[in-house]
Amino acid sequence: MTRIGMIVPPAAGAVPPEPPQLYPDLEFISVGLGIPEVTPEGFNQVIGRLSDLAGDLRAQGAEAISLMGTSLSFYRGPEGNAEVLQALRAGGGVPATTMTDSVLDALSAVGAKRVAVGTAYTEPVNAALTRYLTANGYEVAALEAMHLKTVEEVFATSDADLIALGERAIAAAPGADCLFISCGGLHTLPVIPVLEASHGLPVISSATAGAWGAARLAGHSGRSPGHGRLFEV
């Protein structure tokens, strides 16, 4: 069975729930970065560990590696994301990607151009995300945020919280052709079909796009019917 390594923000380093739910035919292993908070200052404290952690995953048999934290790879812009990829590849010696790259690939796969955005983030991280999306040719029609700073707050969000966030973002963005929910710690898998059915728009989330991108990096088709439009492309 193909083994995919993931570097995740929480110190505990548990495999996120989405990848094995979407792809039971793949094996996922993970290590934790231990970010102190979901802010640029928190990211700066741990970003230098990526190469070593990629090496740890390769030693455990990972055949591909993904950094499963969107803001960790976009907060310093495209050049910062490129540096992250370089560190992952140098440390792991296997194909590597970031959650940000997986999100961009997913948005392209569903034909998104004008995007309604919902995030867990505070304002500095929201501003960095808007710049990143704009630099890659996407129009951010509206951005609604939860303004959360800690991993614990992110994990405590409910399905109802996420549906409400998505509803706010869509309502604020007339003419949007996609909803993007950003933050890998938001467990969006159950709410994506609900939001897609309600609004007729594809819904991309960090958590699910990250799983999709990691699977495709390892040679999987990425398909997983029943979980939203992305997984039927």
Residue pairs with C-beta under 8 A, 6 or more apart in sequence:
1 25
1 26
1 27
2 26
2 27
2 63
2 64
2 218
2 219
2 220
3 26
3 27
3 28
3 29
3 60
3 61
3 62
3 63
4 19
4 26
4 27
4 28
4 29
4 62
4 63
4 64
4 65
4 66
4 214
4 215
4 217
4 218
5 28
5 29
5 30
5 31
5 54
5 57
5 58
5 60
5 62
5 64
5 65
5 66
5 92
5 94
6 15
6 16
6 19
6 28
6 29
6 30
6 31
6 57
6 65
6 66
6 67
6 68
6 214
7 30
7 31
7 32
7 33
7 50
7 53
7 54
7 57
7 65
7 66
7 67
7 68
7 69
7 88
8 14
8 15
8 16
8 30
8 31
8 32
8 33
8 68
8 69
8 184
9 32
9 33
9 34
9 35
9 38
9 68
9 69
9 72
9 151
9 184
9 185
10 32
10 33
10 34
10 35
10 151
10 185
11 32
11 33
11 34
12 32
13 30
13 31
13 32
14 30
14 32
15 28
15 29
15 30
16 30
16 68
16 184
16 207
16 210
16 211
17 187
17 189
18 187
18 188
18 189
18 207
18 208
18 210
18 211
19 26
19 28
19 210
19 211
19 214
19 215
20 26
20 28
21 189
22 189
22 208
22 211
22 212
22 215
22 224
22 227
22 231
23 211
23 215
23 220
23 224
25 220
26 215
26 218
26 220
28 214
29 57
29 60
29 61
29 62
30 57
30 68
31 53
31 56
31 57
33 46
33 49
33 50
33 53
33 69
33 72
34 46
35 42
35 43
35 45
35 46
35 69
35 72
35 151
36 42
36 45
36 46
37 149
37 150
37 151
38 71
38 120
38 121
38 122
38 125
38 148
38 149
38 150
38 151
38 154
38 183
38 185
39 122
39 124
39 125
39 149
40 75
40 124
40 125
40 128
43 71
43 72
43 75
47 72
47 84
50 67
50 84
50 87
50 88
50 91
51 87
51 88
51 90
51 91
52 91
53 91
54 65
54 87
54 88
54 89
54 90
54 91
54 92
54 96
55 91
55 92
55 93
57 65
57 92
58 65
58 91
58 92
58 93
58 94
62 92
62 94
63 94
63 95
63 218
64 94
64 95
64 96
64 97
64 214
64 217
64 218
65 88
65 92
65 94
65 95
65 96
65 97
66 96
66 97
66 98
66 99
66 102
66 210
66 213
66 214
66 217
67 73
67 84
67 88
67 96
67 97
67 98
67 99
68 99
68 184
68 210
68 214
69 99
69 184
70 99
70 100
70 103
70 129
70 182
70 183
70 184
70 206
70 210
71 121
71 125
71 128
71 129
71 182
71 183
72 84
72 98
72 99
73 80
73 81
73 84
73 98
73 99
73 100
73 101
74 80
74 81
74 100
74 128
74 129
74 132
75 125
75 128
76 83
76 128
77 128
77 131
77 132
77 135
78 132
78 135
78 136
81 98
81 100
81 101
84 98
85 96
85 97
85 98
85 101
88 96
88 97
88 98
89 95
89 96
95 217
95 218
96 217
97 213
97 214
97 217
99 184
99 206
99 209
99 210
99 213
100 132
101 213
102 209
102 210
102 212
102 213
102 214
103 180
103 182
103 204
103 206
103 209
103 210
103 213
104 136
105 209
105 213
105 216
106 204
106 208
106 209
106 212
106 213
106 230
107 115
107 138
107 178
107 180
107 204
109 230
109 233
110 178
110 202
110 204
110 229
110 230
110 233
111 177
111 178
111 202
112 138
112 177
112 178
112 180
112 202
112 204
113 137
113 138
113 139
113 177
113 178
114 138
114 139
114 141
114 173
114 175
114 176
114 177
114 178
115 133
115 138
115 139
115 140
115 141
115 173
115 176
115 177
115 178
115 179
115 180
116 141
116 142
116 169
116 170
116 172
116 173
116 176
116 178
116 179
116 180
116 201
117 129
117 130
117 133
117 140
117 141
117 142
117 143
117 144
117 169
117 179
117 180
117 181
117 182
118 143
118 144
118 145
118 146
118 162
118 165
118 166
118 168
118 169
118 179
118 180
118 181
118 182
119 125
119 126
119 129
119 143
119 144
119 145
119 146
119 181
119 182
119 183
120 145
120 146
120 148
120 153
120 154
120 157
120 182
120 183
120 185
120 186
121 129
121 145
121 146
121 147
121 148
121 182
121 183
122 145
122 147
122 148
122 149
123 145
123 147
126 143
126 145
129 143
129 182
130 140
130 143
133 140
134 140
141 172
141 173
141 174
141 175
141 176
142 169
142 172
142 173
142 176
143 169
144 165
144 168
144 169
144 172
146 157
146 161
146 165
148 154
148 157
148 183
151 185
154 183
154 185
154 186
155 185
155 187
157 186
157 187
159 190
159 191
162 181
162 186
162 187
162 188
162 191
163 191
163 194
163 195
165 181
166 179
166 181
166 191
166 195
166 203
167 195
167 198
169 179
169 181
170 176
170 179
170 195
170 199
170 201
176 201
177 201
177 202
178 201
178 202
178 203
178 204
179 195
179 199
179 201
179 202
179 203
179 204
180 203
180 204
180 205
181 188
181 203
181 204
181 205
181 206
182 205
182 206
183 206
184 206
184 207
184 210
185 207
186 205
186 206
186 207
187 207
188 203
188 205
188 206
188 207
188 208
189 205
189 207
189 208
189 227
192 203
192 205
192 208
192 227
192 228
193 226
193 227
193 228
195 201
195 203
196 202
196 203
196 228
196 229
202 228
202 229
202 230
203 228
203 229
204 230
208 227
208 228
208 230
208 231
209 230
212 222
212 224
212 230
212 231
213 222
215 221
215 222
216 222
222 230
222 231
222 233
223 231
223 232
223 233
224 231
225 231
225 232
